[in-house]
Amino acid sequence: MQELTDPFAEFISTMEGFWISVSAFLQGVIQPGWRQNQVLIVLAIAVLAYLLHGASGRLVEQWVRSREGWAKWQLRAVVQFKRRLGLMWFAALAFAVYTVMQNITWPSRSYLIGLAAVLAAVLVGIAFATRLVRNRPLRRIVTWGLWIYATLYLLNVSDDVAAFMDRLAVQVGDFRVSALTLLTALVVIGVLVTLARVASQATASTIRKNEDISPSMKVLAVKGVQLAMYGIALYLGVKAVGIDLTGLAVLSGAIGVGLGFGLQKVVSNLVSGVIILLDKSIKPGDVISLGDTFGWIQTLGARYASVVTRDGKEYLIPNEDLITGQVVNWSHSNDFVRLDIYFGTAYGDDPHQVRKLAIAAASNVDRVLSFKPPVCHIVGFGDSSVDYILRFWIKDPTGGLTNIRGNVYLALWDAFQENDISIPFPQREVLMLEDSKLSLSRRAAKDAST
């Protein structure tokens, strides 16, 4: 019972001391004097800063609307600047008044004004610095944590509050965690994760610009750098606040076994992604076919590959399917691709002339390679036509396959029309038997009409 009542008694004692300090400050404000004058000056500066915020905000908005072609990050920066104009105006005006009063009167008569100016400037700096944290909930925690700490530090009560929060703790055996530890851990980890993200982005940009590294190795290197940076940031953040992780080893092992059974597919996709990046079988920019899906590898993720088709659809294919399934990589070893199209002509047309016309027509189509000339062969004698196959090569499968086939078919059509080459279609003859019902009914109708 003593262990439970001590923190409560300390909390009551701390709140009483805080209330005494607040009461003494309010009494000093109510009574006429320089403390009251400083508070009134701070309030006047706040009202003036609010008015200037509205006026300058409209000017900034008009100036931005007159500009064109700005990137999204520039517009977001202007929005954040506009939101904090009031606090920036307050800090600037408070510093100006504080400087003037320092020179014309006693320093103690402008202490509150200087404190308000420094606090406003610190809050502005924290607001802009925490924009580097992309995760919104984490950014809010870091922002409010730094704001509260800066306020308490400037008011010279940070040590007392820290000691009180450290007493609010939960202890199980040798493991102890307090409210101060949790808050410090969130802020420290947030700052370290932000620094890790900035460092990983700079490293990733350098890796992507290196032309000596293959695209798949670039992706693997970027993922490895990001994993290492975030892992180190999390580890340092936990160690910086004094949390001992050895006691969680057994628990984490049991959790890991459970997660291993439940996340078999996820782990399989992760391992498959690493294998794909290492063996360089598929890389960003390759043209692949997987079943009915034909498209371009846009990104290789840890769990899936993004494939964009010609009609703009984006398929997220699990990495395991790319390892275990049959994948056609049109640009794996080289960009040369041979395409085949089939057609037929009438039996009355000269096949030698047909072959020459087909080769010439395909050779004149854009994207068809001239140093790998097209070839045309007879592949059979069909029921209604002589069947041919026309083969040609291209070097840019990323430009599409259906469109080049269509252009070659159009060239064949034009060439055959100019040279009177006919493309036959199946013809059928229908014979009516003498004793059939249809024949007898027609004969009866003919006799009745005569």
TAQUIVEN-V856147 format. One record per residue. N is the residue number from 1. RES is the residue in one small letter. PSI is psi in radians with two decimals (* if undefined). Layout:
n->[N:N]
res->[RES:RES]
psi->[PSI:PSI]
//
This chain:
n->[1:2:3:4:5:6:7:8:9:10:11:12:13:14:15:16:17:18:19:20:21:22:23:24:25:26:27:28:29:30:31:32:33:34:35:36:37:38:39:40:41:42:43:44:45:46:47:48:49:50:51:52:53:54:55:56:57:58:59:60:61:62:63:64:65:66:67:68:69:70:71:72:73:74:75:76:77:78:79:80:81:82:83:84:85:86:87:88:89:90:91:92:93:94:95:96:97:98:99:100:101:102:103:104:105:106:107:108:109:110:111:112:113:114:115:116:117:118:119:120:121:122:123:124:125:126:127:128:129:130:131:132:133:134:135:136:137:138:139:140:141:142:143:144:145:146:147:148:149:150:151:152:153:154:155:156:157:158:159:160:161:162:163:164:165:166:167:168:169:170:171:172:173:174:175:176:177:178:179:180:181:182:183:184:185:186:187:188:189:190:191:192:193:194:195:196:197:198:199:200:201:202:203:204:205:206:207:208:209:210:211:212:213:214:215:216:217:218:219:220:221:222:223:224:225:226:227:228:229:230:231:232:233:234:235:236:237:238:239:240:241:242:243:244:245:246:247:248:249:250:251:252:253:254:255:256:257:258:259:260:261:262:263:264:265:266:267:268:269:270:271:272:273:274:275:276:277:278:279:280:281:282:283:284:285:286:287:288:289:290:291:292:293:294:295:296:297:298:299:300:301:302:303:304:305:306:307:308:309:310:311:312:313:314:315:316:317:318:319:320:321:322:323:324:325:326:327:328:329:330:331:332:333:334:335:336:337:338:339:340:341:342:343:344:345:346:347:348:349:350:351:352:353:354:355:356:357:358:359:360:361:362:363:364:365:366:367:368:369:370:371:372:373:374:375:376:377:378:379:380:381:382:383:384:385:386:387:388:389:390:391:392:393:394:395:396:397:398:399:400:401:402:403:404:405:406:407:408:409:410:411:412:413:414:415:416:417:418:419:420:421:422:423:424:425:426:427:428:429:430:431:432:433:434:435:436:437:438:439:440:441:442:443:444:445:446:447:448:449:450]
res->[m:q:e:l:t:d:p:f:a:e:f:i:s:t:m:e:g:f:w:i:s:v:s:a:f:l:q:g:v:i:q:p:g:w:r:q:n:q:v:l:i:v:l:a:i:a:v:l:a:y:l:l:h:g:a:s:g:r:l:v:e:q:w:v:r:s:r:e:g:w:a:k:w:q:l:r:a:v:v:q:f:k:r:r:l:g:l:m:w:f:a:a:l:a:f:a:v:y:t:v:m:q:n:i:t:w:p:s:r:s:y:l:i:g:l:a:a:v:l:a:a:v:l:v:g:i:a:f:a:t:r:l:v:r:n:r:p:l:r:r:i:v:t:w:g:l:w:i:y:a:t:l:y:l:l:n:v:s:d:d:v:a:a:f:m:d:r:l:a:v:q:v:g:d:f:r:v:s:a:l:t:l:l:t:a:l:v:v:i:g:v:l:v:t:l:a:r:v:a:s:q:a:t:a:s:t:i:r:k:n:e:d:i:s:p:s:m:k:v:l:a:v:k:g:v:q:l:a:m:y:g:i:a:l:y:l:g:v:k:a:v:g:i:d:l:t:g:l:a:v:l:s:g:a:i:g:v:g:l:g:f:g:l:q:k:v:v:s:n:l:v:s:g:v:i:i:l:l:d:k:s:i:k:p:g:d:v:i:s:l:g:d:t:f:g:w:i:q:t:l:g:a:r:y:a:s:v:v:t:r:d:g:k:e:y:l:i:p:n:e:d:l:i:t:g:q:v:v:n:w:s:h:s:n:d:f:v:r:l:d:i:y:f:g:t:a:y:g:d:d:p:h:q:v:r:k:l:a:i:a:a:a:s:n:v:d:r:v:l:s:f:k:p:p:v:c:h:i:v:g:f:g:d:s:s:v:d:y:i:l:r:f:w:i:k:d:p:t:g:g:l:t:n:i:r:g:n:v:y:l:a:l:w:d:a:f:q:e:n:d:i:s:i:p:f:p:q:r:e:v:l:m:l:e:d:s:k:l:s:l:s:r:r:a:a:k:d:a:s:t]
psi->[-0.58:-0.65:-0.49:-0.55:-0.42:-0.86:-0.66:-0.72:-0.68:-0.65:-0.77:-0.73:-0.71:-0.76:-0.64:-0.76:-0.68:-0.71:-0.61:-0.73:-0.72:-0.71:-0.72:-0.67:-0.74:-0.66:-0.67:-0.52:-0.70:-0.69:2.42:2.45:-3.03:-0.51:-0.75:-0.71:-0.69:-0.69:-0.73:-0.67:-0.72:-0.72:-0.72:-0.71:-0.67:-0.74:-0.77:-0.69:-0.63:-0.74:-0.75:-0.55:-0.82:-0.78:-0.84:-0.55:-0.70:-0.67:-0.73:-0.72:-0.74:-0.66:-0.69:-0.69:-0.44:-0.15:2.65:2.69:0.37:2.53:2.84:-0.67:-0.54:-0.72:-0.70:-0.67:-0.71:-0.68:-0.78:-0.65:-0.75:-0.66:-0.53:0.28:-0.69:-0.79:-0.60:-0.72:-0.73:-0.78:-0.76:-0.81:-0.70:-0.70:-0.68:-0.80:-0.69:-0.73:-0.74:-0.78:-0.51:-0.52:-0.37:-0.18:-3.02:2.51:-0.60:-0.37:-0.03:0.30:-0.81:-0.62:-0.76:-0.67:-0.74:-0.67:-0.80:-0.74:-0.75:-0.74:-0.71:-0.73:-0.69:-0.80:-0.74:-0.69:-0.73:-0.64:-0.66:-0.11:-0.29:-0.36:1.97:-0.61:2.07:-0.85:-0.74:-0.65:-0.69:-0.70:-0.81:-0.74:-0.90:-0.62:-0.80:-0.67:-0.82:-0.75:-0.74:-0.69:-0.81:-0.64:-0.74:-0.46:0.05:0.59:0.19:-0.67:-0.74:-0.75:-0.69:-0.73:-0.68:-0.76:-0.53:-0.48:-0.41:1.47:2.78:2.24:2.20:1.80:-2.18:-0.10:2.15:2.30:2.33:2.97:-0.63:-0.69:-0.79:-0.80:-0.77:-0.69:-0.77:-0.78:-0.80:-0.78:-0.69:-0.76:-0.77:-0.67:-0.66:-0.80:-0.67:-0.68:-0.75:-0.76:-0.70:-0.63:-0.73:-0.74:-0.73:-0.69:-0.70:-0.70:-0.73:-0.47:-0.21:1.97:-0.23:-0.17:2.37:2.74:-0.70:-0.69:-0.54:-0.80:-0.77:-0.74:-0.71:-0.77:-0.72:-0.73:-0.77:-0.77:-0.75:-0.77:-0.84:-0.64:-0.77:-0.71:-0.76:-0.72:-0.81:-0.65:-0.73:-0.72:-0.53:-0.50:0.07:0.37:2.21:2.10:-0.14:-0.55:-0.32:0.10:-0.82:-0.76:-0.76:-0.59:-0.75:-0.72:-0.65:-0.68:-0.77:-0.74:-0.54:-0.70:-0.63:-0.33:0.68:-0.78:-0.69:-0.78:-0.69:-0.73:-0.66:-0.81:-0.70:-0.66:-0.71:-0.71:-0.74:-0.74:-0.55:-0.76:-0.09:0.48:-0.54:2.37:2.80:2.33:-0.25:2.64:2.10:2.80:2.23:1.78:-2.18:0.03:2.16:2.14:-2.90:2.39:2.00:-0.88:2.66:1.93:3.12:-0.49:-0.49:2.92:2.40:2.08:2.14:2.20:3.07:-0.46:0.20:0.01:2.49:2.01:2.32:1.72:2.17:2.50:-0.53:-0.64:-0.55:-0.40:-0.79:-0.41:2.96:1.98:2.29:1.98:1.84:-0.26:0.69:-1.18:-0.61:3.06:0.05:2.27:2.28:2.32:2.53:2.38:2.61:2.52:2.98:2.66:2.93:2.75:-0.37:-0.15:2.53:2.06:-0.50:-0.74:-0.67:-0.75:-0.77:-0.75:-0.70:-0.75:-0.75:-0.70:-0.76:-0.61:-0.44:0.02:2.40:2.58:-0.26:2.21:2.37:-0.53:-0.12:1.37:2.61:2.71:2.64:2.31:2.64:2.31:-0.09:2.88:1.86:-3.09:-0.58:-0.15:2.87:2.15:2.40:2.77:2.30:2.15:2.36:2.86:2.55:2.88:0.06:1.26:-0.37:-0.32:-0.09:2.64:-0.68:-0.67:-0.66:-0.64:-0.75:-0.69:-0.66:-0.71:-0.71:-0.70:-0.69:-0.75:-0.83:-0.73:-0.70:-0.63:-0.68:-0.47:0.32:0.69:2.17:2.52:1.82:2.88:2.74:2.38:2.44:2.51:2.36:2.13:2.24:2.22:2.63:-0.61:0.17:2.74:-0.67:-0.73:-0.73:-0.66:-0.68:-0.69:-0.69:-0.70:-0.61:-0.73:-0.64:-0.60:-0.49:*]
//
